[in-house]
Amino acid sequence: MDKNTITGLVLIFVLIGAYSWWASPSAEEREQMLREQQEQRIEAALRQDSLARLTENQTETETGETRHATSLQTQNDATTLVVKDEQNLFSNSQVGEKQITTLETDVFTIDFSNLGGAIENVILNDYLVWTRDANITLFNQDWHNFYISFFVNNRLINTKDYYFEMVSQTSNSEKITGNETAQIAMRLYPNDDENLDKSRYVEFVYGFKGNEYLIDFQMNFVGMNDLIANRANFIDLHWNAMLPRNEKAPNLEDPNTAIYFKPINDKVDYLSETRDSREEINTPVRWIAFKHQFFSSVLIMKDDAMVNADLANFVDPNRDKDSYVKTMNALIGLPYQAESNYSINMELYLGPNKYSILTSYKNDLERLIPLGWGFFLMHWVNRFAVIPVFDFLQKFNFNYGIIILILTVILKIVLSPLTLKSWVSSAKMKVVKPEVDELAKKFPKPEQAMEKQKAVMALYKKAGINQLSGCIPMLIQFPILIAMFRFFPSSIELRQESFLWAEDLSTYDSIINLPFNIPFYGAHISLFALLMAISNVFYTRMTMSQNSSATAMPGMKTMMMLMPIMLLFFLNSFSSALNYYYFVSTVMTFLITWVTSKLINEEKVHRMVAEARKKPVVKSKWQQRLENMAKQQQEMQKRKK
């Protein structure tokens, strides 16, 4: 690791630090977030209080205006007393027997409940939780709510509390495969005295295709225009979930779990992934997603847009940390018009965060995958280089460890001319260093700094040395390195793919589990991280032995040797694929540098410098500016005298 490499790394860390400082909230912003969270808690308490009073008022109406009925319910084999309110025009649908309808496709198994007419359970057929003892569950009645609410006759109707009637199921086969389609429709009817008025209803229709994660979802309101109070041209959709832990490494899963949303006329945005966050959106929204590290549930508007949304994701301090990641709440305003026949057309995506799948829907859903969208070079590298290479090599059924190796070789070949140029530039600077030292003696005074700089630049120009050629390769590789940091932990292709001793390339590998936790390191030893650090030590020692100027700088030797140790602590709990890539990349750089040093020896470098000095020197605009500045400084000093 020579002087130019160190300079490049310092610049990189400065950029990272500057970005972190810029992205972090100010004290005023933190206070505002705390106030908003407190207001949210107060508002939630007031809403709960209001609903409790409303329920109390409903149950305490005069005896002549209420009637009671009991229904034997089969759910949990318990008998429940159901209180029916005559003022509630849906009271006949408050009693019933819970029934589950199951549909299996190529990609998931999904359960529907007539209680609420909603999805009860969604299990992905092809993906397992990190313990590999169960399939991934996206929806589950124990920690997921998805329902609409509206007012009828001054009564708040939450569809989750009412029994729907199954009216159609277009397929009775055990499994829907390929291009086969299926449809399930359930209706909620208002009262017609003691019966149901089946001429009017709220209908939920779900459409499936055997090989698709995308579900057509339609809400139909037939004959409800004189029942549903249309106060603001929208009705509320409530979507609440406690997202379960699916992955091995909380340090990778937690900061990649958040609510994402796509405004109609803006780019994809998201709530904070690292702290409790809430946002009220008063502009039209195309979709909202509850995003995990590798899986997402997305509600998408097809023909219209969500009117507004109140979103919040937060960490429940009382949660079971081994079972749950975050709690997510969304109160969504769906467009509604008081018409005799009105429909809201939507889609539900319930599946993996896989780039090839998400891009096929052409709705910016691929931005759920953190490919470095904030910096164009990063996502360009991932979208147009890394992902295409991965997709191409997958066709040959290579192990993903081999794919990463091939990818690293390709990147090194592409960057090798820059690496060679950087090494040659460093070698030339080593050759002319005695002359630079002589210039330092010739211009020892501080006021002669500009003249000294001018002389050094002229010397470098005459010797054919470009000072920036050492830093440019590192700065060019910076977007690639950061792109890899973003790609490997978020690539579902690597999830639960093994290589050598690593059981899962998307998370850390562990050869020894420690009985204690080491601060900033962890309770395990990652062999790939260890190999990465060791390879960096050897590479650093080699570059230090070849570049005396680097070791001559005060503190430079210590800094260069501490860098691998810092990386070891930082990356021990990171993706094993990243550590493996970094290890292979460092070994290849070591080999390229060693081969280059053998092919281009010091004698050859001397000849290159000598030949460059024979050529006529053409002053660049930058040199001309430096000379002009030097002349101006000299004139100012003469005037002072």
C-alpha positions as CSV (number, residue, x, y, z in Angstrom):
1,M,0.0,0.0,0.0
2,D,2.0,3.0,-1.3
3,K,1.6,6.7,-0.6
4,N,-0.9,7.2,-3.4
5,T,-3.0,4.4,-2.2
6,I,-3.0,5.8,1.3
7,T,-3.9,9.2,-0.1
8,G,-6.8,7.6,-2.0
9,L,-8.0,5.8,1.1
10,V,-7.8,8.9,3.2
11,L,-9.9,10.7,0.5
12,I,-12.4,7.9,0.6
13,F,-12.8,8.0,4.4
14,V,-13.1,11.8,4.2
15,L,-15.9,11.4,1.7
16,I,-17.6,8.8,3.8
17,G,-17.3,10.9,6.9
18,A,-18.6,14.0,5.1
19,Y,-21.5,12.0,3.7
20,S,-22.4,10.6,7.2
21,W,-22.2,14.1,8.7
22,W,-24.4,15.5,5.9
23,A,-26.9,12.7,6.2
24,S,-27.2,12.7,10.0
25,P,-30.1,14.8,11.4
26,S,-29.4,18.0,13.2
27,A,-30.2,18.6,16.8
28,E,-33.4,20.5,15.7
29,E,-34.4,17.6,13.5
30,R,-33.9,15.1,16.2
31,E,-36.0,17.2,18.6
32,Q,-38.7,17.5,15.9
33,M,-38.7,13.7,15.4
34,L,-39.1,13.2,19.2
35,R,-42.0,15.6,19.3
36,E,-43.6,13.8,16.3
37,Q,-43.2,10.4,18.0
38,Q,-44.7,11.8,21.2
39,E,-47.6,13.3,19.2
40,Q,-48.1,10.0,17.4
41,R,-48.4,8.2,20.8
42,I,-50.8,10.7,22.1
43,E,-52.9,10.6,18.9
44,A,-53.0,6.8,19.0
45,A,-54.1,6.9,22.6
46,L,-56.9,9.4,21.8
47,R,-58.0,7.3,18.9
48,Q,-58.2,4.2,21.1
49,D,-60.1,6.2,23.7
50,S,-62.5,7.4,21.1
51,L,-63.1,3.9,19.8
52,A,-63.6,2.6,23.3
53,R,-66.2,5.3,24.0
54,L,-67.9,4.6,20.7
55,T,-68.1,0.9,21.5
56,E,-69.4,1.7,25.0
57,N,-72.1,3.9,23.6
58,Q,-73.1,1.2,21.1
59,T,-73.5,-1.4,23.8
60,E,-75.4,0.9,26.2
61,T,-78.2,1.9,23.9
62,E,-81.7,1.4,25.1
63,T,-83.0,-2.1,25.5
64,G,-85.8,-1.6,23.0
65,E,-83.3,-0.6,20.3
66,T,-80.9,-3.6,20.8
67,R,-81.1,-7.3,20.4
68,H,-78.7,-10.0,21.4
69,A,-77.8,-13.2,19.7
70,T,-75.3,-15.9,20.4
71,S,-73.4,-17.9,17.9
72,L,-71.4,-21.0,18.3
73,Q,-68.1,-20.3,16.6
74,T,-65.7,-23.0,15.7
75,Q,-62.5,-20.9,15.9
76,N,-60.4,-22.2,18.7
77,D,-63.3,-24.4,19.7
78,A,-64.7,-21.6,21.9
79,T,-68.2,-20.2,22.3
80,T,-68.3,-16.5,21.9
81,L,-71.1,-14.1,22.8
82,V,-71.6,-11.6,19.9
83,V,-73.5,-8.4,20.6
84,K,-75.5,-7.2,17.6
85,D,-76.4,-3.5,17.3
86,E,-79.5,-2.7,15.2
87,Q,-77.9,0.6,14.3
88,N,-75.1,-1.3,12.7
89,L,-76.3,-2.2,9.2
90,F,-73.7,-5.0,9.0
91,S,-74.5,-6.6,12.3
92,N,-75.8,-9.8,10.6
93,S,-72.2,-10.4,9.3
94,Q,-70.7,-10.1,12.8
95,V,-71.6,-13.7,13.5
96,G,-70.4,-16.7,11.6
97,E,-67.9,-19.5,11.4
98,K,-64.4,-18.9,10.4
99,Q,-63.4,-20.8,7.3
100,I,-60.0,-21.0,5.6
101,T,-59.5,-21.3,1.8
102,T,-56.0,-22.4,0.7
103,L,-54.5,-21.9,-2.8
104,E,-51.1,-23.1,-3.8
105,T,-49.1,-21.8,-6.8
106,D,-45.6,-22.4,-8.1
107,V,-44.3,-19.6,-5.8
108,F,-46.4,-19.5,-2.7
109,T,-49.1,-21.1,-0.6
110,I,-51.7,-18.6,0.5
111,D,-54.6,-18.9,2.9
112,F,-57.7,-16.7,2.8
113,S,-60.1,-16.2,5.7
114,N,-63.8,-15.3,5.4
115,L,-63.3,-13.3,8.6
116,G,-62.3,-10.0,7.1
117,G,-62.2,-11.4,3.5
118,A,-58.4,-11.0,3.7
119,I,-55.2,-12.9,3.3
120,E,-54.6,-15.0,6.4
121,N,-51.2,-16.5,5.6
122,V,-48.6,-16.4,2.8
123,I,-45.7,-18.9,2.7
124,L,-43.1,-18.7,0.0
125,N,-42.4,-22.1,-1.4
126,D,-38.8,-21.7,-2.5
127,Y,-37.3,-19.8,0.4
128,L,-36.4,-20.9,4.0
129,V,-35.7,-18.9,7.1
130,W,-32.1,-18.8,8.2
131,T,-32.4,-21.8,10.5
132,R,-33.8,-23.7,7.4
133,D,-36.5,-25.4,9.5
134,A,-39.4,-23.5,8.0
135,N,-40.4,-21.6,4.9
136,I,-40.5,-17.8,4.8
137,T,-43.9,-16.4,6.0
138,L,-44.8,-12.9,4.7
139,F,-48.4,-12.7,6.1
140,N,-49.6,-14.3,9.3
141,Q,-52.7,-13.6,11.3
142,D,-50.7,-13.4,14.5
143,W,-48.7,-10.4,13.5
144,H,-50.4,-9.0,10.4
145,N,-53.5,-6.8,9.9
146,F,-54.8,-5.7,6.5
147,Y,-58.3,-4.2,6.3
148,I,-60.4,-1.2,5.3
149,S,-62.6,0.9,7.5
150,F,-65.5,3.3,6.7
151,F,-68.5,4.8,8.5
152,V,-72.1,3.5,7.9
153,N,-74.9,5.1,9.9
154,N,-72.4,6.7,12.2
155,R,-70.9,3.3,13.0
156,L,-67.2,2.6,12.2
157,I,-67.0,-0.6,10.2
158,N,-63.7,-2.4,10.3
159,T,-63.8,-5.2,7.7
160,K,-61.5,-7.4,9.8
161,D,-64.4,-7.9,12.3
162,Y,-67.0,-9.1,9.8
163,Y,-67.6,-12.4,8.0
164,F,-67.5,-12.3,4.2
165,E,-69.1,-14.9,1.9
166,M,-67.1,-16.8,-0.6
167,V,-68.8,-16.2,-4.0
168,S,-66.3,-17.5,-6.5
169,Q,-63.3,-19.7,-6.7
170,T,-62.5,-20.3,-10.3
171,S,-60.1,-23.1,-9.7
172,N,-60.5,-26.2,-7.5
173,S,-57.2,-27.9,-8.5
174,E,-54.7,-28.6,-5.8
175,K,-52.0,-26.3,-7.4
176,I,-52.0,-23.5,-10.0
177,T,-48.9,-23.8,-12.2
178,G,-47.2,-22.0,-15.1
179,N,-49.6,-19.7,-16.9
180,E,-52.7,-21.1,-15.3
181,T,-54.9,-18.5,-13.5
182,A,-57.3,-18.6,-10.6
183,Q,-59.6,-16.1,-8.8
184,I,-61.1,-15.9,-5.4
185,A,-63.9,-13.4,-4.6
186,M,-65.5,-12.7,-1.2
187,R,-68.3,-10.3,-0.3
188,L,-69.5,-8.5,2.7
189,Y,-73.3,-7.8,2.7
190,P,-75.4,-5.3,4.7
191,N,-78.5,-6.3,6.6
192,D,-81.9,-7.0,5.1
193,D,-83.9,-7.4,8.3
194,E,-82.8,-10.8,9.7
195,N,-81.1,-11.8,6.4
196,L,-78.4,-10.4,4.1
197,D,-79.1,-7.9,1.4
198,K,-77.1,-9.6,-1.5
199,S,-77.9,-6.8,-4.0
200,R,-75.4,-4.6,-2.2
201,Y,-71.9,-5.5,-1.1
202,V,-68.3,-4.8,-0.5
203,E,-66.3,-7.3,-2.6
204,F,-62.6,-8.3,-2.4
205,V,-61.4,-10.1,-5.6
206,Y,-57.9,-11.7,-5.8
207,G,-56.5,-12.9,-9.1
208,F,-53.5,-15.3,-9.4
209,K,-51.1,-16.6,-12.0
210,G,-49.3,-19.9,-11.3
211,N,-45.7,-18.5,-11.7
212,E,-46.2,-14.9,-10.5
213,Y,-45.6,-13.3,-7.2
214,L,-47.9,-10.5,-8.2
215,I,-51.6,-10.8,-7.2
216,D,-54.4,-8.8,-8.8
217,F,-56.4,-7.2,-6.0
218,Q,-59.7,-5.4,-6.6
219,M,-62.2,-3.8,-4.2
220,N,-65.7,-3.5,-5.6
221,F,-68.4,-1.3,-3.9
222,V,-71.8,-2.2,-5.4
223,G,-74.9,-0.4,-4.2
224,M,-73.0,1.1,-1.3
225,N,-73.2,4.8,-2.4
226,D,-76.1,5.5,0.0
227,L,-74.5,3.7,2.9
228,I,-70.9,4.6,3.1
229,A,-70.3,8.1,4.3
230,N,-68.1,9.8,1.7
231,R,-66.5,12.6,3.8
232,A,-63.2,13.2,2.0
233,N,-63.4,11.2,-1.2
234,F,-61.3,8.4,0.3
235,I,-61.6,5.4,2.6
236,D,-59.0,4.1,5.0
237,L,-56.9,1.1,4.5
238,H,-55.1,-0.2,7.6
239,W,-51.9,-2.2,7.1
240,N,-50.0,-3.2,10.3
241,A,-47.3,-5.8,10.7
242,M,-44.6,-7.0,13.1
243,L,-42.0,-8.2,10.7
244,P,-40.4,-11.5,11.8
245,R,-36.7,-12.2,11.8
246,N,-35.7,-14.2,8.7
247,E,-31.9,-13.8,8.6
248,K,-28.9,-14.9,10.7
249,A,-27.2,-11.5,11.0
250,P,-29.3,-8.7,12.8
251,N,-26.6,-6.2,11.9
252,L,-27.4,-6.8,8.2
253,E,-31.2,-7.4,8.4
254,D,-32.2,-4.6,10.7
255,P,-30.8,-1.7,8.8
256,N,-32.3,-3.1,5.6
257,T,-35.8,-3.3,6.9
258,A,-38.1,-0.3,6.5
259,I,-41.2,1.1,4.7
260,Y,-40.6,2.2,1.1
261,F,-43.0,4.3,-1.0
262,K,-43.2,5.7,-4.5
263,P,-44.8,9.1,-5.0
264,I,-46.5,9.5,-8.4
265,N,-44.2,12.4,-9.5
266,D,-41.1,11.7,-7.5
267,K,-38.4,9.1,-7.0
268,V,-38.7,6.2,-4.5
269,D,-38.3,7.3,-0.9
270,Y,-38.2,5.4,2.4
271,L,-38.5,5.9,6.2
272,S,-35.3,5.7,8.2
273,E,-33.9,2.2,8.4
274,T,-31.8,2.8,11.5
275,R,-34.2,4.7,13.8
276,D,-37.9,5.0,14.6
277,S,-39.5,7.1,11.9
278,R,-42.8,8.4,10.8
279,E,-44.0,10.4,7.8
280,E,-47.3,11.8,6.7
281,I,-47.6,11.9,2.9
282,N,-50.2,14.2,1.4
283,T,-49.4,13.7,-2.2
284,P,-50.5,10.9,-4.5
285,V,-48.6,7.6,-4.0
286,R,-48.2,4.8,-6.5
287,W,-47.0,2.0,-4.1
288,I,-46.1,1.3,-0.5
289,A,-43.8,-1.6,0.6
290,F,-43.0,-3.3,3.9
291,K,-39.5,-4.3,3.0
292,H,-37.3,-6.9,4.6
293,Q,-33.6,-7.4,3.7
294,F,-34.5,-10.0,1.0
295,F,-38.4,-10.0,0.8
296,S,-41.1,-7.4,0.5
297,S,-44.9,-7.0,0.6
298,V,-45.9,-4.2,-1.7
299,L,-49.4,-2.7,-2.3
300,I,-49.5,-1.1,-5.8
301,M,-52.2,1.1,-7.3
302,K,-52.9,0.2,-10.9
303,D,-55.2,2.9,-12.4
304,D,-55.2,5.5,-9.7
305,A,-53.1,6.6,-6.8
306,M,-53.3,6.5,-3.1
307,V,-54.7,9.8,-1.9
308,N,-52.5,10.0,1.2
309,A,-50.6,7.9,3.7
310,D,-49.5,8.0,7.3
311,L,-46.5,5.7,7.6
312,A,-44.4,4.6,10.6
313,N,-41.8,2.0,11.3
314,F,-40.2,1.5,14.7
315,V,-38.6,-1.0,17.0
316,D,-40.8,-2.2,19.8
317,P,-38.5,-2.2,22.9
318,N,-40.6,-5.1,24.4
319,R,-40.2,-7.3,21.3
320,D,-38.5,-10.7,21.2
321,K,-35.3,-9.7,19.4
322,D,-34.8,-13.2,18.2
323,S,-38.2,-13.4,16.6
324,Y,-39.1,-9.9,15.4
325,V,-37.3,-7.1,13.6
326,K,-39.6,-4.0,13.4
327,T,-43.2,-2.9,13.6
328,M,-44.7,-1.2,10.6
329,N,-47.9,0.8,10.4
330,A,-49.5,2.3,7.4
331,L,-52.8,4.2,7.3
332,I,-53.6,4.6,3.6
333,G,-56.2,6.8,2.0
334,L,-57.7,4.9,-1.0
335,P,-59.7,6.9,-3.5
336,Y,-63.5,6.5,-3.2
337,Q,-66.5,8.0,-5.0
338,A,-70.1,7.5,-3.9
339,E,-71.2,5.7,-7.0
340,S,-73.5,2.8,-7.4
341,N,-70.7,0.7,-8.8
342,Y,-67.2,1.7,-7.8
343,S,-63.9,-0.2,-8.0
344,I,-60.4,0.3,-6.7
345,N,-57.8,-1.7,-8.8
346,M,-54.6,-2.7,-7.0
347,E,-51.9,-5.3,-7.0
348,L,-50.1,-7.1,-4.2
349,Y,-46.5,-8.2,-4.7
350,L,-45.5,-10.8,-2.1
351,G,-42.1,-12.1,-2.9
352,P,-38.3,-11.8,-3.0
353,N,-36.3,-8.7,-3.6
354,K,-34.9,-10.1,-6.8
355,Y,-33.7,-7.6,-9.4
356,S,-34.8,-9.5,-12.5
357,I,-38.3,-10.0,-11.1
358,L,-38.8,-6.4,-9.8
359,T,-37.6,-4.7,-13.0
360,S,-40.1,-6.8,-15.0
361,Y,-43.0,-4.9,-13.4
362,K,-41.6,-1.5,-14.6
363,N,-42.7,0.5,-11.6
364,D,-39.4,1.3,-10.0
365,L,-39.8,-1.6,-7.6
366,E,-36.1,-2.6,-8.2
367,R,-35.2,0.4,-6.0
368,L,-36.2,-1.8,-3.0
369,I,-32.8,-3.4,-3.5
370,P,-30.0,-1.1,-2.1
371,L,-27.7,-0.9,-5.1
372,G,-26.3,2.5,-4.3
373,W,-29.1,4.6,-5.9
374,G,-27.9,7.7,-4.2
375,F,-24.7,7.8,-6.2
376,F,-25.1,7.1,-9.9
377,L,-21.7,5.3,-10.4
378,M,-22.5,2.8,-7.7
379,H,-25.8,1.6,-9.1
380,W,-24.4,1.8,-12.7
381,V,-21.7,-0.6,-11.6
382,N,-24.2,-3.0,-10.1
383,R,-26.9,-2.7,-12.8
384,F,-24.7,-2.8,-15.9
385,A,-21.7,-4.8,-14.7
386,V,-22.1,-6.9,-11.6
387,I,-25.8,-8.1,-12.1
388,P,-25.4,-9.0,-15.8
389,V,-22.2,-11.0,-15.1
390,F,-24.0,-12.8,-12.3
391,D,-27.1,-13.5,-14.4
392,F,-24.9,-14.8,-17.3
393,L,-22.7,-17.0,-15.2
394,Q,-25.7,-18.5,-13.4
395,K,-26.7,-20.1,-16.7
396,F,-23.7,-22.4,-16.4
397,N,-24.7,-23.6,-12.9
398,F,-21.5,-22.5,-11.4
399,N,-21.2,-22.3,-7.6
400,Y,-21.5,-18.7,-6.5
401,G,-18.1,-18.7,-5.0
402,I,-16.7,-19.5,-8.5
403,I,-18.9,-16.7,-9.9
404,I,-17.5,-14.2,-7.5
405,L,-14.0,-15.4,-8.4
406,I,-14.7,-14.9,-12.1
407,L,-16.3,-11.5,-11.5
408,T,-13.2,-10.4,-9.5
409,V,-10.8,-11.6,-12.3
410,I,-12.9,-9.6,-14.9
411,L,-12.8,-6.5,-12.8
412,K,-9.1,-6.8,-12.2
413,I,-8.4,-7.3,-15.9
414,V,-10.5,-4.2,-16.7
415,L,-8.7,-2.1,-14.1
416,S,-5.2,-3.5,-14.7
417,P,-4.1,-0.7,-17.1
418,L,-4.8,1.8,-14.4
419,T,-3.1,-0.3,-11.8
420,L,0.0,-0.6,-14.0
421,K,0.0,3.1,-14.7
422,S,-0.2,3.8,-10.9
423,W,2.7,1.5,-10.2
424,V,4.9,3.0,-13.0
425,S,4.1,6.5,-11.7
426,S,5.1,5.5,-8.2
427,A,8.3,4.0,-9.5
428,K,9.1,7.2,-11.5
429,M,8.6,9.3,-8.4
430,K,11.0,7.1,-6.5
431,V,13.6,7.6,-9.2
432,V,13.4,11.4,-9.1
433,K,13.0,11.7,-5.3
434,P,16.7,12.7,-4.9
435,E,16.1,15.6,-7.2
436,V,13.0,16.6,-5.3
437,D,15.0,16.6,-2.1
438,E,17.5,18.9,-3.7
439,L,14.8,21.3,-4.7
440,A,13.6,21.3,-1.1
441,K,17.1,22.4,0.0
442,K,17.1,25.0,-2.7
443,F,13.9,26.6,-1.5
444,P,13.9,26.1,2.3
445,K,11.9,29.2,3.3
446,P,8.1,29.1,3.7
447,E,7.6,32.1,1.4
448,Q,9.4,30.1,-1.3
449,A,6.8,27.3,-1.2
450,M,5.2,28.4,-4.4
451,E,8.5,28.5,-6.3
452,K,9.4,25.1,-4.9
453,Q,6.0,23.7,-6.0
454,K,6.6,25.2,-9.5
455,A,10.0,23.6,-9.7
456,V,8.7,20.2,-8.6
457,M,5.9,20.3,-11.1
458,A,8.3,21.2,-13.8
459,L,10.6,18.3,-12.8
460,Y,7.6,15.9,-12.8
461,K,6.5,17.2,-16.2
462,K,9.9,16.8,-17.7
463,A,10.2,13.3,-16.3
464,G,6.8,12.3,-17.6
465,I,5.2,11.9,-14.2
466,N,1.5,12.6,-13.6
467,Q,1.0,13.0,-9.8
468,L,-2.7,12.2,-10.1
469,S,-2.1,8.9,-11.8
470,G,-1.5,7.3,-8.4
471,C,-4.8,8.5,-6.9
472,I,-7.1,8.2,-9.9
473,P,-7.1,4.4,-9.9
474,M,-8.1,4.3,-6.2
475,L,-10.8,7.0,-6.8
476,I,-12.1,5.0,-9.8
477,Q,-12.2,1.8,-7.8
478,F,-14.0,3.6,-4.9
479,P,-17.5,3.3,-6.6
480,I,-16.8,-0.3,-7.4
481,L,-15.8,-1.1,-3.8
482,I,-18.8,0.6,-2.4
483,A,-21.0,-1.0,-5.0
484,M,-19.8,-4.4,-3.8
485,F,-20.5,-3.4,-0.2
486,R,-24.1,-2.7,-1.3
487,F,-24.5,-5.6,-3.6
488,F,-23.3,-8.7,-1.7
489,P,-25.5,-8.2,1.5
490,S,-28.6,-7.4,-0.6
491,S,-28.3,-10.1,-3.3
492,I,-30.9,-12.7,-2.8
493,E,-29.0,-14.9,-5.3
494,L,-26.3,-15.4,-2.6
495,R,-28.8,-16.1,0.2
496,Q,-28.2,-19.6,1.7
497,E,-25.7,-20.4,-1.0
498,S,-22.7,-22.3,0.4
499,F,-19.0,-22.1,-0.6
500,L,-16.2,-23.9,1.1
501,W,-16.8,-23.5,4.9
502,A,-19.3,-20.7,4.4
503,E,-22.9,-22.0,4.7
504,D,-24.5,-18.8,3.5
505,L,-22.6,-16.2,1.4
506,S,-25.1,-13.5,2.2
507,T,-24.2,-13.4,5.9
508,Y,-21.0,-14.0,7.9
509,D,-19.1,-17.2,8.0
510,S,-18.1,-18.6,11.4
511,I,-15.4,-21.2,12.0
512,I,-15.4,-20.6,15.8
513,N,-18.3,-19.4,18.0
514,L,-16.9,-17.6,21.0
515,P,-18.6,-17.9,24.4
516,F,-18.3,-14.1,24.9
517,N,-18.8,-11.0,22.8
518,I,-15.9,-8.8,21.8
519,P,-16.9,-5.2,21.4
520,F,-17.0,-4.0,17.7
521,Y,-15.9,-7.6,16.7
522,G,-18.6,-10.1,17.7
523,A,-18.9,-13.5,19.2
524,H,-17.5,-15.5,16.3
525,I,-14.4,-15.7,14.1
526,S,-15.0,-15.2,10.4
527,L,-12.3,-17.0,8.4
528,F,-12.9,-15.1,5.2
529,A,-12.6,-11.8,7.2
530,L,-9.4,-13.1,8.8
531,L,-7.9,-14.1,5.4
532,M,-8.9,-10.7,4.0
533,A,-7.0,-9.0,6.8
534,I,-3.9,-11.2,6.5
535,S,-3.7,-10.7,2.7
536,N,-3.9,-6.9,3.3
537,V,-1.0,-7.2,5.8
538,F,1.2,-9.0,3.3
539,Y,0.2,-6.5,0.5
540,T,0.9,-3.6,2.8
541,R,4.3,-4.9,3.7
542,M,5.2,-5.5,0.1
543,T,4.2,-1.9,-1.0
544,M,6.0,-0.4,2.0
545,S,9.3,-2.2,1.1
546,Q,9.0,-1.0,-2.5
547,N,8.1,2.6,-1.6
548,S,10.6,4.2,0.8
549,S,8.7,7.6,0.7
550,A,5.7,6.1,2.3
551,T,7.6,4.7,5.3
552,A,9.5,7.9,5.7
553,M,6.4,9.9,6.4
554,P,5.7,10.2,10.2
555,G,2.9,7.8,11.3
556,M,2.4,6.5,7.8
557,K,3.8,3.0,8.6
558,T,1.6,2.7,11.7
559,M,-1.5,3.8,9.8
560,M,-0.8,1.4,7.0
561,M,-0.5,-1.5,9.4
562,L,-3.5,-0.6,11.4
563,M,-5.8,-0.5,8.3
564,P,-6.1,-4.3,8.0
565,I,-6.9,-4.6,11.7
566,M,-9.6,-2.0,11.4
567,L,-11.1,-3.8,8.4
568,L,-11.1,-7.1,10.3
569,F,-13.2,-5.6,13.1
570,F,-15.5,-3.8,10.7
571,L,-16.1,-6.8,8.4
572,N,-16.1,-9.7,10.8
573,S,-19.9,-9.7,10.9
574,F,-20.4,-8.7,7.3
575,S,-21.3,-10.8,4.3
576,S,-18.9,-13.6,3.7
577,A,-19.2,-13.0,0.0
578,L,-17.9,-9.5,0.4
579,N,-14.9,-10.7,2.6
580,Y,-14.2,-13.5,0.1
581,Y,-14.3,-10.9,-2.8
582,Y,-12.0,-8.5,-0.9
583,F,-9.6,-11.4,-0.1
584,V,-9.4,-12.6,-3.7
585,S,-9.1,-9.0,-5.0
586,T,-6.2,-8.2,-2.6
587,V,-4.4,-11.5,-3.6
588,M,-4.8,-10.6,-7.2
589,T,-3.6,-7.1,-6.7
590,F,-0.6,-8.5,-4.8
591,L,0.2,-10.8,-7.7
592,I,-0.3,-8.1,-10.4
593,T,2.0,-5.7,-8.4
594,W,4.6,-8.4,-7.9
595,V,4.6,-9.4,-11.6
596,T,4.7,-5.7,-12.7
597,S,7.7,-5.0,-10.4
598,K,9.5,-8.0,-12.1
599,L,8.7,-6.9,-15.6
600,I,9.4,-3.2,-15.1
601,N,12.6,-3.0,-13.0
602,E,14.3,0.1,-11.7
603,E,16.7,0.2,-14.7
604,K,13.8,0.2,-17.1
605,V,12.1,3.0,-15.1
606,H,15.3,5.1,-15.3
607,R,15.3,4.6,-19.1
608,M,11.6,5.7,-19.2
609,V,12.4,8.9,-17.2
610,A,15.5,9.6,-19.4
611,E,13.5,9.2,-22.6
612,A,10.8,11.5,-21.2
613,R,13.3,14.2,-20.5
614,K,14.5,14.2,-24.1
615,K,11.0,15.2,-25.3
616,P,10.0,18.9,-25.5
617,V,8.0,20.0,-22.5
618,V,4.6,21.4,-23.3
619,K,3.2,23.5,-20.5
620,S,-0.3,22.5,-19.4
621,K,-2.9,25.1,-18.5
622,W,-2.6,24.1,-14.9
623,Q,1.2,24.6,-15.0
624,Q,0.7,28.0,-16.6
625,R,-1.7,29.0,-13.8
626,L,0.8,28.0,-11.2
627,E,3.5,30.0,-12.8
628,N,1.2,33.0,-13.1
629,M,0.3,32.7,-9.4
630,A,4.0,32.4,-8.5
631,K,4.8,35.6,-10.5
632,Q,2.0,37.5,-8.8
633,Q,3.2,36.3,-5.4
634,Q,6.8,37.5,-6.2
635,E,5.5,40.9,-7.4
636,M,3.5,41.3,-4.2
637,Q,6.5,40.5,-2.1
638,K,8.7,43.0,-4.0
639,R,6.0,45.8,-3.5
640,K,6.0,45.1,0.2
641,K,9.8,45.6,0.3
